């Protein structure tokens, strides 16, 4: 997995609890290596975004999505396939047919 330098749009204006407070959203994009299993890349991307060891995540991947089904789905996917789910409080988007993982944290 390699983090790219591309800037990612965080989806627009964030809702504020008070007029002077805004939620901070961090969004990072990771490239999945050709020989790297997609489920492993997702776990490492979320851990890197949170600044923790992959074993330090509070929620296992299978608590959010079926890892076997995810691998099978993207194994024969075209570039237009995307998937979105929440893992350990992070929004995860798998894009470009599984070539990239985008992680948004609050």
C-alpha positions as CSV (number, residue, x, y, z in Angstrom):
1,X,0.0,0.0,0.0
2,X,1.3,3.4,-0.9
3,X,-0.3,6.7,0.2
4,X,-0.6,9.1,-2.7
5,X,-0.1,12.8,-2.6
6,X,-3.4,13.6,-4.3
7,X,-5.8,16.0,-2.5
8,X,-9.3,14.4,-1.9
9,X,-12.5,16.5,-1.7
10,X,-14.0,15.8,1.8
11,X,-17.5,16.1,0.4
12,X,-18.2,19.8,1.1
13,X,-19.1,21.8,4.2
14,X,-19.2,20.0,7.5
15,X,-22.1,20.5,9.9
16,X,-21.2,22.5,13.0
17,X,-22.6,22.0,16.5
18,X,-22.1,25.7,17.2
19,X,-21.3,28.4,14.7
20,X,-17.7,28.6,15.8
21,X,-17.0,24.9,15.8
22,X,-16.4,22.8,12.7
23,X,-15.7,19.1,12.5
24,X,-12.3,18.2,11.2
25,X,-12.2,15.6,8.4
26,X,-9.0,14.0,7.2
27,X,-9.1,12.1,3.9
28,X,-6.3,10.0,2.5
29,X,-6.0,7.9,-0.6
30,X,-3.9,4.7,-0.7
31,X,-2.8,2.6,-3.7
32,X,-3.2,-1.1,-3.4
33,X,-0.1,-3.0,-4.5
34,X,-0.8,-5.6,-7.3
35,X,0.2,-8.5,-5.1
36,X,-1.5,-7.2,-1.9
37,X,-4.9,-8.7,-0.8
38,X,-7.5,-6.0,-0.8
39,X,-8.7,-6.8,2.7
40,X,-5.2,-6.5,4.1
41,X,-4.8,-3.1,2.3
42,X,-8.0,-1.8,3.8
43,X,-6.9,-2.7,7.4
44,X,-3.5,-1.1,6.9
45,X,-5.0,2.0,5.3
46,X,-7.4,2.5,8.2
47,X,-4.7,1.9,10.7
48,X,-2.3,4.3,9.0
49,X,-5.1,7.0,8.9
50,X,-5.7,6.6,12.6
51,X,-2.0,6.4,13.4
52,X,-2.2,3.0,15.1
53,X,-0.8,-0.5,14.4
54,X,-3.2,-2.7,12.4
55,X,-3.7,-4.9,15.4
56,X,-4.7,-1.8,17.4
57,X,-7.9,-1.2,15.6
58,X,-11.0,-1.6,17.9
59,X,-13.1,-3.2,15.2
60,X,-12.0,-6.2,13.1
61,X,-12.6,-6.0,9.3
62,X,-15.1,-8.8,9.5
63,X,-17.1,-6.7,12.0
64,X,-17.8,-4.2,9.2
65,X,-17.8,-6.3,6.0
66,X,-17.3,-9.9,4.9
67,X,-13.6,-9.9,3.9
68,X,-13.9,-13.0,1.7
69,X,-16.8,-11.6,-0.2
70,X,-14.9,-8.3,-0.6
71,X,-11.9,-10.1,-2.2
72,X,-14.1,-12.2,-4.5
73,X,-16.2,-9.2,-5.6
74,X,-13.1,-7.1,-6.6
75,X,-11.2,-10.1,-8.0
76,X,-13.1,-9.9,-11.3
77,X,-14.3,-6.3,-11.1
78,X,-14.0,-3.7,-13.7
79,X,-12.6,-0.2,-13.0
80,X,-16.1,1.2,-12.3
81,X,-16.8,-0.9,-9.2
82,X,-16.7,0.9,-5.9
83,X,-17.7,-0.1,-2.3
84,X,-18.2,2.0,0.7
85,X,-18.5,1.0,4.4
86,X,-17.4,2.1,7.9
87,X,-14.6,0.4,9.7
88,X,-13.5,1.4,13.2
89,X,-15.1,4.8,12.9
90,X,-13.6,5.6,9.5
91,X,-15.4,5.8,6.2
92,X,-13.7,3.5,3.7
93,X,-14.3,3.8,0.0
94,X,-12.7,1.2,-2.4
95,X,-12.5,2.8,-5.8
96,X,-11.1,2.2,-9.3
97,X,-12.0,-1.5,-9.2
98,X,-10.1,-2.1,-6.0
99,X,-6.9,-0.3,-7.0
100,X,-7.3,2.5,-4.5
101,X,-8.6,2.8,-0.9
102,X,-9.8,6.2,0.4
103,X,-10.1,6.6,4.2
104,X,-11.9,9.5,5.8
105,X,-11.5,10.0,9.6
106,X,-13.1,12.5,11.9
